[in-house]
Amino acid sequence: MSTNTKMNYVTEECTDVLVDYCHGAASKAGWWKNPHTGENKKDNPMAFSQCLMLIVSELAEAMEGDRKNLMDDKLPHRAMREVELADALIRICDTAGGFGLDLGGAVREKLAYNQNRTDHKIENRVLENGKTY
């Protein structure tokens, strides 16, 4: 097995552990049940979209922290952008776990795919109309 192949499988396993942990913590805290009705959050057809927007809100908070060079208010020894990115990752993993998505497998496959993309190669990025970021 090549080093890249091993790394991709380690990445998948680590992602799966993070998904299980984040979703388990959110479930244990009751975030996947309506506190008034007991209804499972997944039963709401808007639930996935709401999860996506909560992820977006964490990313927007990271941008604000970066833009204003702020420290986090809950973890004041850390930059706000760092903590809000962690919040976004936690929400992404919780969402993947809640909806039974194979995030670890998707990350592994996407990393492997990106290694061979012509638009990700430096020689193509410096060309006219190449990706600058």
MOGISUL-V641980 format. One line per field, one symbol per residue. ss: DSSP state (H for helix, E for strand, L for the rest). phi: phi as a letter, one per 40 degrees, with the letter a starting at -180 (. if undefined). Layout:
ss->???
phi->???
This chain:
ss->LLHHHHHHHHHHHHHHHHHHHHHHHHHHLLLLELLLLLLEHHHLLLHHHHHHHHHHHHHHHHHHHHHLLLELLLLLLLEHHHHHHHHHHHHHHHHHHHLLLLHHHHHHHHHHHHHLLHHHLHHHHLLLLLLLL
phi->.cdcccccccdccccccccccccccccccgcbbcccbgccdcccccdccccccccdcccccccccccbfcccccbccbcdccccccdccccccccdccbgcccdcccdcccccccbcccbcdcccccdgccca
